[in-house]
Amino acid sequence: MEKVERMAGGLMWRIIGTIVAFSAFLIGSLIYVGFYASSFDFGQKVIVVLVALIIAFAAIAIMWVTFAGRRGWMRDKWGS
């Protein structure tokens, strides 16, 4: 029972981390584009937001892959 509670706690922190990471990267990039990148044209501003989304997605993917890897959920998928 303790193992299930630990897994649920780890899962909850990863869900919260996912929400916070996406929110932080979007808010940060939009504030930067809105207030500090006034000399950028529209295309450059879009690229700044897209790069922030890619970085957020990569950070979140690493967090979830390590979670799945520790629980053995990926062994069948990767041939191990």
Secondary structure, DSSP 4 states (H G I P E B T S, - for coil): -HHHHHHHHHHHHHHHHHHHHHHHHHHHHHHIIIII-TTS-HHHHHHHHHHHHHHHHHHHHHHHHHHHHHTTTTHHHHT-
